[in-house]
Amino acid sequence: MGFSFFPRTVKFFKLFEEQHRKLHKAAGHLCTLFEDGADTEEVCKLVNIIESEGNTISRTIARELSLTFITPIDREDIHDINVSQEDILNAIKAVSTRMGVHEPSRMRYPAKKLAHNIRGMVEESGRMLANLASNKTGEASMERIRWLKYESETLLLVGIGELYDCEVKDYGTILEIVKWSHIYDRIESAVDRVDTLGDILEGVMLKNA
């Protein structure tokens, strides 16, 4: 096939949507993971599969970006969105891995609510992606992401405070505190990464307004 001066049509927003569907699915499994009686091993396995599929999409986006001359938005913005969504997926996997390794004796309300907040933030970032693809603004979604981030910061403080406010009766109590400290640390990282994606999308929207 001969060389063509005309760039191939690459639907980056379609790839972003596909990537985000994996992300949303993983966030849904994360919520399931924090429900009482959840099959931790099976849910962790599903998250690992989704994370692997997400990595494949991320590599596809990176490859297409390197082969495409004309892009719908700035190249660095495509790169940042791709990397940010991949980072969130990795962060969700990190939370599920901690749950699988530590297997805490009981679920805690702040952790359950935080998992749902992460899913809510992911859903709003998906709306922002859709708005970006159609040249619309996303102020309402960004406001919702910021509110959920604020609530999540409060929940983290409550959750950690709850851990250290309990009466230490034996070694098992201490071990449970350590386990949940590690889990909350990974949850905090996941919240921050979804918030970062929102900031990136907001910046791209303002740039292309």
Buried (B, 14 or more C-beta within 10 A) or exposed (E): EEEEEEEEEBEBBEBBBBBBBBBBBBBBBBBBBBEEEBEBEEBBBBBBBBBEBBBEBBEBBBEBBEEBEEBBBEEEBBEBBBBBBBBBBBBBBBBBBBBBEBEBEEBBEBBBBBBBBBBBBBBBBBBBBBBBBEEEBBEEBBEBBBBBBEBBBEBBEBBBEBBEEEEEEEEEEEEBBEBBBBBBBBBBBBBBBBBBBBBBBBEBBEEEE
